[in-house]
Amino acid sequence: MKQANNVAALQEYQQVGTQGSVNYASPYKLVQMLMGGVLDRIASAKGHMKRKEIAEKATSISKAIGMIEGLRVSLDMDLGGKVAQNLDGLYEYMIRRLVESNTNNNVLILDEVMGLLAEIKQGWDDIPDEVIISAEKHRRALSKPVVG
């Protein structure tokens, strides 16, 4: 994940009112938190939709879309290659489906997006700690200024 994109994703997460530990989160943890936040917003939108609370539903879906956009901009297309490209397309699809769900008050579409994101999040959550630690060390080493 590129450092500039980390900042964009962090700002997106903070805009929806979830600060605190976000300021100190690793890029891995930030993505994990964003995914959890999207799932929470979609679940909230489902409840609002069922109760016919139109404005609240729209707000929840809008926040979910913003957070997915934060996940999209955090993708490192150079480093991530085909995986990043596929995730980008999937995130774009999720955004389109959320817009459609909002327009048509379709709970089934919300379920579809939740299922897709839950599967991605599960894969992310299953990354072994040693891989995360190694990636963090590598990221820090790359971000150190060269003295000379």
N, CA, C and O atoms as a GROMACS GRO file, in nm:
protein
  592
    1MET      N    1   0.085  -0.116   0.000
    1MET     CA    2   0.000   0.000   0.000
    1MET      C    3   0.090   0.123   0.000
    1MET      O    4   0.183   0.132   0.080
    2LYS      N    5   0.065   0.217  -0.086
    2LYS     CA    6   0.144   0.338  -0.094
    2LYS      C    7   0.114   0.429   0.024
    2LYS      O    8   0.001   0.433   0.073
    3GLN      N    9   0.218   0.503   0.069
    3GLN     CA   10   0.201   0.590   0.186
    3GLN      C   11   0.095   0.698   0.161
    3GLN      O   12   0.012   0.724   0.249
    4ALA      N   13   0.096   0.760   0.044
    4ALA     CA   14  -0.004   0.863   0.014
    4ALA      C   15  -0.144   0.804   0.016
    4ALA      O   16  -0.239   0.869   0.060
    5ASN      N   17  -0.157   0.682  -0.032
    5ASN     CA   18  -0.288   0.617  -0.032
    5ASN      C   19  -0.331   0.580   0.109
    5ASN      O   20  -0.450   0.580   0.140
    6ASN      N   21  -0.234   0.549   0.196
    6ASN     CA   22  -0.266   0.523   0.336
    6ASN      C   23  -0.333   0.645   0.397
    6ASN      O   24  -0.431   0.633   0.470
    7VAL      N   25  -0.279   0.761   0.366
    7VAL     CA   26  -0.333   0.886   0.420
    7VAL      C   27  -0.475   0.906   0.370
    7VAL      O   28  -0.563   0.945   0.446
    8ALA      N   29  -0.498   0.881   0.241
    8ALA     CA   30  -0.632   0.898   0.185
    8ALA      C   31  -0.731   0.802   0.251
    8ALA      O   32  -0.843   0.841   0.283
    9ALA      N   33  -0.690   0.678   0.270
    9ALA     CA   34  -0.777   0.581   0.334
    9ALA      C   35  -0.804   0.620   0.479
    9ALA      O   36  -0.917   0.608   0.527
   10LEU      N   37  -0.702   0.667   0.548
   10LEU     CA   38  -0.717   0.712   0.686
   10LEU      C   39  -0.815   0.829   0.694
   10LEU      O   40  -0.902   0.832   0.781
   11GLN      N   41  -0.801   0.924   0.603
   11GLN     CA   42  -0.892   1.039   0.603
   11GLN      C   43  -1.035   0.995   0.577
   11GLN      O   44  -1.127   1.048   0.638
   12GLU      N   45  -1.054   0.899   0.488
   12GLU     CA   46  -1.188   0.849   0.459
   12GLU      C   47  -1.248   0.785   0.583
   12GLU      O   48  -1.365   0.806   0.615
   13TYR      N   49  -1.168   0.707   0.653
   13TYR     CA   50  -1.216   0.640   0.773
   13TYR      C   51  -1.251   0.743   0.881
   13TYR      O   52  -1.352   0.729   0.949
   14GLN      N   53  -1.167   0.845   0.896
   14GLN     CA   54  -1.192   0.947   0.997
   14GLN      C   55  -1.316   1.030   0.965
   14GLN      O   56  -1.383   1.078   1.056
   15GLN      N   57  -1.346   1.049   0.837
   15GLN     CA   58  -1.463   1.128   0.799
   15GLN      C   59  -1.594   1.065   0.843
   15GLN      O   60  -1.695   1.134   0.856
   16VAL      N   61  -1.593   0.935   0.865
   16VAL     CA   62  -1.716   0.870   0.907
   16VAL      C   63  -1.723   0.857   1.058
   16VAL      O   64  -1.808   0.784   1.110
   17GLY      N   65  -1.634   0.927   1.129
   17GLY     CA   66  -1.647   0.938   1.274
   17GLY      C   67  -1.586   0.825   1.354
   17GLY      O   68  -1.634   0.794   1.463
   18THR      N   69  -1.482   0.762   1.302
   18THR     CA   70  -1.417   0.655   1.375
   18THR      C   71  -1.269   0.686   1.384
   18THR      O   72  -1.190   0.642   1.301
   19GLN      N   73  -1.231   0.763   1.487
   19GLN     CA   74  -1.092   0.805   1.497
   19GLN      C   75  -1.020   0.718   1.598
   19GLN      O   76  -1.009   0.597   1.577
   20GLY      N   77  -0.970   0.774   1.705
   20GLY     CA   78  -0.903   0.696   1.810
   20GLY      C   79  -0.780   0.625   1.760
   20GLY      O   80  -0.684   0.688   1.717
   21SER      N   81  -0.782   0.491   1.764
   21SER     CA   82  -0.666   0.411   1.731
   21SER      C   83  -0.630   0.416   1.583
   21SER      O   84  -0.524   0.367   1.544
   22VAL      N   85  -0.715   0.474   1.499
   22VAL     CA   86  -0.686   0.484   1.356
   22VAL      C   87  -0.558   0.562   1.332
   22VAL      O   88  -0.483   0.530   1.240
   23ASN      N   89  -0.532   0.663   1.414
   23ASN     CA   90  -0.413   0.745   1.395
   23ASN      C   91  -0.285   0.665   1.409
   23ASN      O   92  -0.181   0.707   1.357
   24TYR      N   93  -0.289   0.552   1.478
   24TYR     CA   94  -0.170   0.473   1.504
   24TYR      C   95  -0.174   0.338   1.435
   24TYR      O   96  -0.087   0.254   1.460
   25ALA      N   97  -0.270   0.315   1.350
   25ALA     CA   98  -0.287   0.185   1.287
   25ALA      C   99  -0.184   0.162   1.177
   25ALA      O  100  -0.147   0.254   1.104
   26SER      N  101  -0.140   0.037   1.168
   26SER     CA  102  -0.053  -0.002   1.057
   26SER      C  103  -0.138  -0.007   0.931
   26SER      O  104  -0.260  -0.013   0.939
   27PRO      N  105  -0.075  -0.004   0.814
   27PRO     CA  106  -0.154  -0.015   0.691
   27PRO      C  107  -0.240  -0.141   0.689
   27PRO      O  108  -0.354  -0.137   0.643
   28TYR      N  109  -0.188  -0.252   0.739
   28TYR     CA  110  -0.265  -0.376   0.746
   28TYR      C  111  -0.389  -0.357   0.833
   28TYR      O  112  -0.500  -0.391   0.792
   29LYS      N  113  -0.369  -0.302   0.952
   29LYS     CA  114  -0.479  -0.282   1.046
   29LYS      C  115  -0.580  -0.182   0.991
   29LYS      O  116  -0.701  -0.198   1.010
   30LEU      N  117  -0.531  -0.079   0.923
   30LEU     CA  118  -0.620   0.022   0.866
   30LEU      C  119  -0.715  -0.041   0.764
   30LEU      O  120  -0.834  -0.011   0.764
   31VAL      N  121  -0.662  -0.126   0.678
   31VAL     CA  122  -0.747  -0.193   0.579
   31VAL      C  123  -0.849  -0.282   0.651
   31VAL      O  124  -0.966  -0.286   0.614
   32GLN      N  125  -0.802  -0.352   0.753
   32GLN     CA  126  -0.891  -0.438   0.832
   32GLN      C  127  -1.005  -0.356   0.894
   32GLN      O  128  -1.121  -0.397   0.892
   33MET      N  129  -0.970  -0.240   0.948
   33MET     CA  130  -1.070  -0.152   1.010
   33MET      C  131  -1.167  -0.096   0.906
   33MET      O  132  -1.287  -0.088   0.931
   34LEU      N  133  -1.115  -0.057   0.790
   34LEU     CA  134  -1.202  -0.006   0.685
   34LEU      C  135  -1.302  -0.112   0.641
   34LEU      O  136  -1.421  -0.083   0.624
   35MET      N  137  -1.254  -0.234   0.622
   35MET     CA  138  -1.345  -0.341   0.580
   35MET      C  139  -1.452  -0.365   0.686
   35MET      O  140  -1.570  -0.382   0.653
   36GLY      N  141  -1.412  -0.368   0.811
   36GLY     CA  142  -1.510  -0.384   0.918
   36GLY      C  143  -1.609  -0.269   0.922
   36GLY      O  144  -1.728  -0.289   0.945
   37GLY      N  145  -1.559  -0.149   0.899
   37GLY     CA  146  -1.646  -0.032   0.896
   37GLY      C  147  -1.748  -0.037   0.784
   37GLY      O  148  -1.863   0.001   0.802
   38VAL      N  149  -1.704  -0.084   0.667
   38VAL     CA  150  -1.797  -0.097   0.554
   38VAL      C  151  -1.908  -0.196   0.589
   38VAL      O  152  -2.026  -0.170   0.566
   39LEU      N  153  -1.868  -0.310   0.645
   39LEU     CA  154  -1.968  -0.411   0.683
   39LEU      C  155  -2.066  -0.356   0.785
   39LEU      O  156  -2.186  -0.384   0.778
   40ASP      N  157  -2.016  -0.279   0.881
   40ASP     CA  158  -2.104  -0.216   0.981
   40ASP      C  159  -2.202  -0.119   0.916
   40ASP      O  160  -2.320  -0.119   0.949
   41ARG      N  161  -2.153  -0.037   0.822
   41ARG     CA  162  -2.239   0.062   0.756
   41ARG      C  163  -2.346  -0.006   0.672
   41ARG      O  164  -2.460   0.040   0.667
   42ILE      N  165  -2.308  -0.115   0.605
   42ILE     CA  166  -2.407  -0.185   0.522
   42ILE      C  167  -2.513  -0.251   0.611
   42ILE      O  168  -2.631  -0.249   0.578
   43ALA      N  169  -2.470  -0.308   0.723
   43ALA     CA  170  -2.567  -0.367   0.816
   43ALA      C  171  -2.662  -0.260   0.868
   43ALA      O  172  -2.782  -0.284   0.881
   44SER      N  173  -2.608  -0.143   0.896
   44SER     CA  174  -2.690  -0.032   0.941
   44SER      C  175  -2.789   0.009   0.831
   44SER      O  176  -2.906   0.035   0.859
   45ALA      N  177  -2.741   0.015   0.708
   45ALA     CA  178  -2.827   0.052   0.595
   45ALA      C  179  -2.940  -0.049   0.579
   45ALA      O  180  -3.053  -0.011   0.547
   46LYS      N  181  -2.911  -0.177   0.600
   46LYS     CA  182  -3.016  -0.279   0.591
   46LYS      C  183  -3.127  -0.252   0.693
   46LYS      O  184  -3.245  -0.259   0.660
   47GLY      N  185  -3.087  -0.221   0.815
   47GLY     CA  186  -3.187  -0.192   0.918
   47GLY      C  187  -3.270  -0.070   0.883
   47GLY      O  188  -3.392  -0.071   0.897
   48HIS      N  189  -3.203   0.035   0.836
   48HIS     CA  190  -3.275   0.156   0.797
   48HIS      C  191  -3.369   0.128   0.680
   48HIS      O  192  -3.481   0.179   0.676
   49MET      N  193  -3.323   0.046   0.587
   49MET     CA  194  -3.406   0.014   0.470
   49MET      C  195  -3.531  -0.061   0.514
   49MET      O  196  -3.641  -0.031   0.467
   50LYS      N  197  -3.516  -0.156   0.603
   50LYS     CA  198  -3.630  -0.236   0.650
   50LYS      C  199  -3.729  -0.151   0.728
   50LYS      O  200  -3.849  -0.177   0.727
   51ARG      N  201  -3.677  -0.047   0.797
   51ARG     CA  202  -3.764   0.042   0.875
   51ARG      C  203  -3.813   0.162   0.794
   51ARG      O  204  -3.880   0.251   0.845
   52LYS      N  205  -3.776   0.162   0.665
   52LYS     CA  206  -3.814   0.270   0.573
   52LYS      C  207  -3.762   0.407   0.617
   52LYS      O  208  -3.829   0.508   0.599
   53GLU      N  209  -3.645   0.408   0.676
   53GLU     CA  210  -3.576   0.531   0.717
   53GLU      C  211  -3.483   0.572   0.603
   53GLU      O  212  -3.364   0.540   0.603
   54ILE      N  213  -3.540   0.641   0.506
   54ILE     CA  214  -3.474   0.668   0.379
   54ILE      C  215  -3.347   0.752   0.395
   54ILE      O  216  -3.243   0.717   0.339
   55ALA      N  217  -3.353   0.860   0.468
   55ALA     CA  218  -3.236   0.948   0.482
   55ALA      C  219  -3.122   0.875   0.553
   55ALA      O  220  -3.007   0.885   0.511
   56GLU      N  221  -3.154   0.802   0.658
   56GLU     CA  222  -3.052   0.729   0.733
   56GLU      C  223  -2.991   0.617   0.649
   56GLU      O  224  -2.870   0.593   0.654
   57LYS      N  225  -3.075   0.550   0.570
   57LYS     CA  226  -3.027   0.446   0.478
   57LYS      C  227  -2.928   0.505   0.380
   57LYS      O  228  -2.820   0.450   0.359
   58ALA      N  229  -2.965   0.617   0.321
   58ALA     CA  230  -2.878   0.682   0.223
   58ALA      C  231  -2.745   0.724   0.286
   58ALA      O  232  -2.640   0.710   0.224
   59THR      N  233  -2.751   0.774   0.408
   59THR     CA  234  -2.628   0.815   0.477
   59THR      C  235  -2.537   0.696   0.503
   59THR      O  236  -2.416   0.705   0.480
   60SER      N  237  -2.593   0.586   0.549
   60SER     CA  238  -2.514   0.466   0.576
   60SER      C  239  -2.450   0.412   0.448
   60SER      O  240  -2.333   0.374   0.447
   61ILE      N  241  -2.529   0.408   0.342
   61ILE     CA  242  -2.475   0.359   0.214
   61ILE      C  243  -2.368   0.453   0.162
   61ILE      O  244  -2.265   0.409   0.110
   62SER      N  245  -2.390   0.582   0.175
   62SER     CA  246  -2.291   0.680   0.131
   62SER      C  247  -2.159   0.663   0.207
   62SER      O  248  -2.052   0.670   0.147
   63LYS      N  249  -2.168   0.641   0.336
   63LYS     CA  250  -2.047   0.619   0.416
   63LYS      C  251  -1.976   0.490   0.374
   63LYS      O  252  -1.854   0.486   0.366
   64ALA      N  253  -2.053   0.385   0.348
   64ALA     CA  254  -1.995   0.258   0.303
   64ALA      C  255  -1.923   0.278   0.170
   64ALA      O  256  -1.813   0.227   0.150
   65ILE      N  257  -1.985   0.352   0.079
   65ILE     CA  258  -1.924   0.379  -0.051
   65ILE      C  259  -1.794   0.457  -0.033
   65ILE      O  260  -1.693   0.426  -0.096
   66GLY      N  261  -1.795   0.558   0.054
   66GLY     CA  262  -1.674   0.636   0.079
   66GLY      C  263  -1.562   0.550   0.134
   66GLY      O  264  -1.445   0.569   0.098
   67MET      N  265  -1.595   0.458   0.221
   67MET     CA  266  -1.493   0.371   0.279
   67MET      C  267  -1.440   0.272   0.176
   67MET      O  268  -1.321   0.242   0.176
   68ILE      N  269  -1.527   0.220   0.089
   68ILE     CA  270  -1.479   0.133  -0.018
   68ILE      C  271  -1.388   0.211  -0.111
   68ILE      O  272  -1.287   0.160  -0.158
   69GLU      N  273  -1.424   0.336  -0.138
   69GLU     CA  274  -1.337   0.420  -0.220
   69GLU      C  275  -1.202   0.438  -0.151
   69GLU      O  276  -1.098   0.442  -0.217
   70GLY      N  277  -1.202   0.450  -0.018
   70GLY     CA  278  -1.076   0.455   0.057
   70GLY      C  279  -0.994   0.329   0.038
   70GLY      O  280  -0.872   0.335   0.026
   71LEU      N  281  -1.060   0.214   0.036
   71LEU     CA  282  -0.989   0.088   0.009
   71LEU      C  283  -0.933   0.088  -0.133
   71LEU      O  284  -0.822   0.042  -0.156
   72ARG      N  285  -1.010   0.139  -0.227
   72ARG     CA  286  -0.964   0.143  -0.367
   72ARG      C  287  -0.839   0.227  -0.383
   72ARG      O  288  -0.743   0.184  -0.446
   73VAL      N  289  -0.840   0.348  -0.325
   73VAL     CA  290  -0.724   0.436  -0.344
   73VAL      C  291  -0.603   0.386  -0.268
   73VAL      O  292  -0.491   0.430  -0.295
   74SER      N  293  -0.622   0.296  -0.173
   74SER     CA  294  -0.509   0.244  -0.098
   74SER      C  295  -0.438   0.131  -0.171
   74SER      O  296  -0.331   0.088  -0.129
   75LEU      N  297  -0.496   0.082  -0.280
   75LEU     CA  298  -0.433  -0.026  -0.356
   75LEU      C  299  -0.305   0.023  -0.422
   75LEU      O  300  -0.303   0.131  -0.482
   76ASP      N  301  -0.201  -0.055  -0.412
   76ASP     CA  302  -0.074  -0.024  -0.479
   76ASP      C  303  -0.072  -0.107  -0.607
   76ASP      O  304  -0.036  -0.225  -0.606
   77MET      N  305  -0.110  -0.044  -0.717
   77MET     CA  306  -0.122  -0.116  -0.844
   77MET      C  307   0.012  -0.167  -0.895
   77MET      O  308   0.017  -0.269  -0.963
   78ASP      N  309   0.121  -0.097  -0.863
   78ASP     CA  310   0.252  -0.143  -0.907
   78ASP      C  311   0.296  -0.267  -0.830
   78ASP      O  312   0.338  -0.366  -0.889
   79LEU      N  313   0.286  -0.261  -0.700
   79LEU     CA  314   0.329  -0.371  -0.615
   79LEU      C  315   0.227  -0.486  -0.616
   79LEU      O  316   0.265  -0.603  -0.613
   80GLY      N  317   0.100  -0.452  -0.620
   80GLY     CA  318  -0.005  -0.553  -0.609
   80GLY      C  319  -0.037  -0.626  -0.737
   80GLY      O  320  -0.099  -0.733  -0.733
   81GLY      N  321   0.004  -0.572  -0.851
   81GLY     CA  322  -0.016  -0.638  -0.979
   81GLY      C  323  -0.159  -0.679  -1.006
   81GLY      O  324  -0.252  -0.600  -0.987
   82LYS      N  325  -0.176  -0.802  -1.049
   82LYS     CA  326  -0.306  -0.854  -1.089
   82LYS      C  327  -0.404  -0.859  -0.971
   82LYS      O  328  -0.523  -0.835  -0.989
   83VAL      N  329  -0.354  -0.891  -0.852
   83VAL     CA  330  -0.442  -0.896  -0.735
   83VAL      C  331  -0.502  -0.758  -0.708
   83VAL      O  332  -0.622  -0.746  -0.684
   84ALA      N  333  -0.418  -0.654  -0.713
   84ALA     CA  334  -0.466  -0.517  -0.691
   84ALA      C  335  -0.565  -0.477  -0.800
   84ALA      O  336  -0.666  -0.412  -0.772
   85GLN      N  337  -0.538  -0.515  -0.924
   85GLN     CA  338  -0.629  -0.484  -1.034
   85GLN      C  339  -0.765  -0.552  -1.012
   85GLN      O  340  -0.870  -0.491  -1.033
   86ASN      N  341  -0.762  -0.678  -0.971
   86ASN     CA  342  -0.887  -0.750  -0.947
   86ASN      C  343  -0.965  -0.689  -0.831
   86ASN      O  344  -1.087  -0.675  -0.838
   87LEU      N  345  -0.894  -0.653  -0.723
   87LEU     CA  346  -0.961  -0.588  -0.610
   87LEU      C  347  -1.021  -0.455  -0.651
   87LEU      O  348  -1.131  -0.421  -0.609
   88ASP      N  349  -0.948  -0.379  -0.733
   88ASP     CA  350  -0.999  -0.251  -0.780
   88ASP      C  351  -1.131  -0.270  -0.855
   88ASP      O  352  -1.227  -0.197  -0.832
   89GLY      N  353  -1.134  -0.368  -0.943
   89GLY     CA  354  -1.256  -0.396  -1.018
   89GLY      C  355  -1.369  -0.442  -0.927
   89GLY      O  356  -1.485  -0.406  -0.947
   90LEU      N  357  -1.335  -0.522  -0.827
   90LEU     CA  358  -1.437  -0.571  -0.734
   90LEU      C  359  -1.491  -0.458  -0.648
   90LEU      O  360  -1.611  -0.449  -0.624
   91TYR      N  361  -1.401  -0.371  -0.600
   91TYR     CA  362  -1.447  -0.256  -0.521
   91TYR      C  363  -1.536  -0.165  -0.605
   91TYR      O  364  -1.637  -0.115  -0.557
   92GLU      N  365  -1.498  -0.144  -0.732
   92GLU     CA  366  -1.580  -0.062  -0.821
   92GLU      C  367  -1.718  -0.125  -0.839
   92GLU      O  368  -1.820  -0.055  -0.839
   93TYR      N  369  -1.722  -0.256  -0.856
   93TYR     CA  370  -1.849  -0.328  -0.869
   93TYR      C  371  -1.934  -0.310  -0.743
   93TYR      O  372  -2.054  -0.285  -0.752
   94MET      N  373  -1.872  -0.323  -0.626
   94MET     CA  374  -1.945  -0.307  -0.500
   94MET      C  375  -2.007  -0.169  -0.490
   94MET      O  376  -2.121  -0.154  -0.446
   95ILE      N  377  -1.933  -0.068  -0.530
   95ILE     CA  378  -1.984   0.069  -0.526
   95ILE      C  379  -2.107   0.082  -0.616
   95ILE      O  380  -2.208   0.139  -0.577
   96ARG      N  381  -2.096   0.030  -0.737
   96ARG     CA  382  -2.210   0.036  -0.830
   96ARG      C  383  -2.332  -0.035  -0.772
   96ARG      O  384  -2.444   0.015  -0.782
   97ARG      N  385  -2.310  -0.150  -0.711
   97ARG     CA  386  -2.420  -0.227  -0.653
   97ARG      C  387  -2.482  -0.153  -0.534
   97ARG      O  388  -2.604  -0.157  -0.515
   98LEU      N  389  -2.399  -0.087  -0.454
   98LEU     CA  390  -2.453  -0.011  -0.340
   98LEU      C  391  -2.539   0.105  -0.388
   98LEU      O  392  -2.644   0.134  -0.330
   99VAL      N  393  -2.495   0.170  -0.494
   99VAL     CA  394  -2.575   0.279  -0.552
   99VAL      C  395  -2.708   0.223  -0.601
   99VAL      O  396  -2.814   0.283  -0.579
  100GLU      N  397  -2.703   0.109  -0.669
  100GLU     CA  398  -2.825   0.045  -0.718
  100GLU      C  399  -2.917   0.005  -0.602
  100GLU      O  400  -3.039   0.024  -0.610
  101SER      N  401  -2.860  -0.049  -0.497
  101SER     CA  402  -2.939  -0.088  -0.381
  101SER      C  403  -3.007   0.033  -0.318
  101SER      O  404  -3.123   0.027  -0.279
  102ASN      N  405  -2.934   0.142  -0.309
  102ASN     CA  406  -2.989   0.264  -0.252
  102ASN      C  407  -3.105   0.315  -0.336
  102ASN      O  408  -3.209   0.353  -0.283
  103THR      N  409  -3.087   0.315  -0.465
  103THR     CA  410  -3.189   0.365  -0.557
  103THR      C  411  -3.315   0.279  -0.554
  103THR      O  412  -3.426   0.331  -0.558
  104ASN      N  413  -3.297   0.147  -0.548
  104ASN     CA  414  -3.410   0.054  -0.558
  104ASN      C  415  -3.455  -0.004  -0.425
  104ASN      O  416  -3.544  -0.089  -0.422
  105ASN      N  417  -3.395   0.042  -0.314
  105ASN     CA  418  -3.427  -0.013  -0.182
  105ASN      C  419  -3.423  -0.166  -0.182
  105ASN      O  420  -3.517  -0.232  -0.140
  106ASN      N  421  -3.312  -0.220  -0.230
  106ASN     CA  422  -3.298  -0.364  -0.248
  106ASN      C  423  -3.202  -0.421  -0.144
  106ASN      O  424  -3.080  -0.404  -0.154
  107VAL      N  425  -3.258  -0.488  -0.044
  107VAL     CA  426  -3.179  -0.548   0.063
  107VAL      C  427  -3.092  -0.662   0.010
  107VAL      O  428  -2.982  -0.684   0.061
  108LEU      N  429  -3.139  -0.734  -0.091
  108LEU     CA  430  -3.062  -0.846  -0.145
  108LEU      C  431  -2.927  -0.801  -0.202
  108LEU      O  432  -2.828  -0.873  -0.193
  109ILE      N  433  -2.925  -0.683  -0.260
  109ILE     CA  434  -2.799  -0.630  -0.312
  109ILE      C  435  -2.704  -0.598  -0.197
  109ILE      O  436  -2.584  -0.622  -0.207
  110LEU      N  437  -2.758  -0.545  -0.089
  110LEU     CA  438  -2.674  -0.520   0.029
  110LEU      C  439  -2.615  -0.651   0.080
  110LEU      O  440  -2.497  -0.656   0.117
  111ASP      N  441  -2.695  -0.756   0.082
  111ASP     CA  442  -2.646  -0.888   0.123
  111ASP      C  443  -2.534  -0.937   0.031
  111ASP      O  444  -2.434  -0.994   0.076
  112GLU      N  445  -2.552  -0.914  -0.099
  112GLU     CA  446  -2.450  -0.955  -0.196
  112GLU      C  447  -2.317  -0.885  -0.168
  112GLU      O  448  -2.212  -0.949  -0.162
  113VAL      N  449  -2.323  -0.754  -0.150
  113VAL     CA  450  -2.200  -0.677  -0.126
  113VAL      C  451  -2.137  -0.718   0.007
  113VAL      O  452  -2.015  -0.732   0.015
  114MET      N  453  -2.218  -0.738   0.108
  114MET     CA  454  -2.166  -0.783   0.237
  114MET      C  455  -2.095  -0.917   0.223
  114MET      O  456  -1.988  -0.938   0.280
  115GLY      N  457  -2.154  -1.008   0.146
  115GLY     CA  458  -2.093  -1.139   0.126
  115GLY      C  459  -1.958  -1.129   0.055
  115GLY      O  460  -1.862  -1.195   0.094
  116LEU      N  461  -1.953  -1.047  -0.048
  116LEU     CA  462  -1.827  -1.029  -0.121
  116LEU      C  463  -1.718  -0.970  -0.031
  116LEU      O  464  -1.606  -1.020  -0.026
  117LEU      N  465  -1.754  -0.864   0.041
  117LEU     CA  466  -1.654  -0.799   0.126
  117LEU      C  467  -1.615  -0.887   0.244
  117LEU      O  468  -1.499  -0.887   0.286
  118ALA      N  469  -1.711  -0.961   0.299
  118ALA     CA  470  -1.680  -1.050   0.412
  118ALA      C  471  -1.578  -1.156   0.368
  118ALA      O  472  -1.491  -1.194   0.446
  119GLU      N  473  -1.591  -1.203   0.245
  119GLU     CA  474  -1.496  -1.303   0.195
  119GLU      C  475  -1.356  -1.242   0.180
  119GLU      O  476  -1.256  -1.305   0.217
  120ILE      N  477  -1.348  -1.122   0.128
  120ILE     CA  478  -1.218  -1.054   0.115
  120ILE      C  479  -1.160  -1.030   0.253
  120ILE      O  480  -1.041  -1.053   0.276
  121LYS      N  481  -1.243  -0.982   0.345
  121LYS     CA  482  -1.195  -0.952   0.480
  121LYS      C  483  -1.146  -1.079   0.549
  121LYS      O  484  -1.045  -1.076   0.621
  122GLN      N  485  -1.214  -1.190   0.529
  122GLN     CA  486  -1.170  -1.315   0.590
  122GLN      C  487  -1.030  -1.352   0.541
  122GLN      O  488  -0.945  -1.392   0.621
  123GLY      N  489  -1.006  -1.338   0.412
  123GLY     CA  490  -0.872  -1.363   0.358
  123GLY      C  491  -0.769  -1.270   0.419
  123GLY      O  492  -0.658  -1.311   0.450
  124TRP      N  493  -0.807  -1.144   0.434
  124TRP     CA  494  -0.718  -1.045   0.494
  124TRP      C  495  -0.690  -1.079   0.640
  124TRP      O  496  -0.575  -1.072   0.685
  125ASP      N  497  -0.794  -1.117   0.712
  125ASP     CA  498  -0.779  -1.152   0.855
  125ASP      C  499  -0.693  -1.277   0.874
  125ASP      O  500  -0.631  -1.294   0.978
  126ASP      N  501  -0.690  -1.364   0.774
  126ASP     CA  502  -0.616  -1.490   0.783
  126ASP      C  503  -0.468  -1.477   0.749
  126ASP      O  504  -0.394  -1.576   0.756
  127ILE      N  505  -0.423  -1.358   0.711
  127ILE     CA  506  -0.281  -1.340   0.682
  127ILE      C  507  -0.203  -1.364   0.810
  127ILE      O  508  -0.233  -1.303   0.913
  128PRO      N  509  -0.104  -1.453   0.806
  128PRO     CA  510  -0.028  -1.485   0.928
  128PRO      C  511   0.046  -1.364   0.983
  128PRO      O  512   0.093  -1.278   0.908
  129ASP      N  513   0.056  -1.357   1.116
  129ASP     CA  514   0.123  -1.245   1.183
  129ASP      C  515   0.265  -1.224   1.133
  129ASP      O  516   0.308  -1.110   1.116
  130GLU      N  517   0.338  -1.332   1.108
  130GLU     CA  518   0.477  -1.317   1.065
  130GLU      C  519   0.488  -1.249   0.929
  130GLU      O  520   0.585  -1.179   0.902
  131VAL      N  521   0.389  -1.270   0.843
  131VAL     CA  522   0.387  -1.202   0.713
  131VAL      C  523   0.361  -1.054   0.733
  131VAL      O  524   0.424  -0.970   0.668
  132ILE      N  525   0.270  -1.021   0.821
  132ILE     CA  526   0.238  -0.880   0.849
  132ILE      C  527   0.359  -0.810   0.909
  132ILE      O  528   0.392  -0.699   0.867
  133ILE      N  529   0.424  -0.872   1.005
  133ILE     CA  530   0.542  -0.813   1.070
  133ILE      C  531   0.653  -0.792   0.968
  133ILE      O  532   0.716  -0.687   0.967
  134SER      N  533   0.676  -0.890   0.884
  134SER     CA  534   0.780  -0.879   0.782
  134SER      C  535   0.749  -0.765   0.684
  134SER      O  536   0.838  -0.688   0.647
  135ALA      N  537   0.623  -0.756   0.642
  135ALA     CA  538   0.583  -0.649   0.550
  135ALA      C  539   0.599  -0.511   0.614
  135ALA      O  540   0.642  -0.416   0.548
  136GLU      N  541   0.565  -0.500   0.742
  136GLU     CA  542   0.580  -0.374   0.814
  136GLU      C  543   0.727  -0.333   0.824
  136GLU      O  544   0.760  -0.216   0.806
  137LYS      N  545   0.814  -0.429   0.854
  137LYS     CA  546   0.959  -0.400   0.862
  137LYS      C  547   1.009  -0.353   0.727
  137LYS      O  548   1.086  -0.257   0.718
  138HIS      N  549   0.965  -0.420   0.622
  138HIS     CA  550   1.006  -0.383   0.486
  138HIS      C  551   0.955  -0.242   0.451
  138HIS      O  552   1.029  -0.162   0.394
  139ARG      N  553   0.830  -0.213   0.486
  139ARG     CA  554   0.773  -0.081   0.458
  139ARG      C  555   0.849   0.028   0.531
  139ARG      O  556   0.879   0.133   0.474
  140ARG      N  557   0.882   0.003   0.658
  140ARG     CA  558   0.957   0.102   0.736
  140ARG      C  559   1.096   0.123   0.680
  140ARG      O  560   1.145   0.236   0.674
  141ALA      N  561   1.160   0.015   0.638
  141ALA     CA  562   1.295   0.026   0.581
  141ALA      C  563   1.292   0.109   0.453
  141ALA      O  564   1.384   0.187   0.428
  142LEU      N  565   1.189   0.093   0.373
  142LEU     CA  566   1.178   0.169   0.249
  142LEU      C  567   1.148   0.317   0.274
  142LEU      O  568   1.182   0.402   0.192
  143SER      N  569   1.084   0.347   0.386
  143SER     CA  570   1.045   0.486   0.414
  143SER      C  571   1.152   0.564   0.490
  143SER      O  572   1.136   0.684   0.511
  144LYS      N  573   1.262   0.499   0.532
  144LYS     CA  574   1.369   0.570   0.603
  144LYS      C  575   1.447   0.655   0.504
  144LYS      O  576   1.476   0.612   0.393
  145PRO      N  577   1.481   0.778   0.547
  145PRO     CA  578   1.559   0.864   0.458
  145PRO      C  579   1.702   0.811   0.444
  145PRO      O  580   1.760   0.755   0.537
  146VAL      N  581   1.755   0.830   0.326
  146VAL     CA  582   1.893   0.788   0.298
  146VAL      C  583   1.987   0.899   0.345
  146VAL      O  584   1.971   1.015   0.307
  147VAL      N  585   2.085   0.863   0.428
  147VAL     CA  586   2.181   0.960   0.482
  147VAL      C  587   2.308   0.945   0.401
  147VAL      O  588   2.355   0.833   0.378
  148GLY      N  589   2.364   1.055   0.359
  148GLY     CA  590   2.490   1.039   0.287
  148GLY      C  591   2.525   1.156   0.215
  148GLY      O  592   2.628   1.159   0.149
   0.00000   0.00000   0.00000
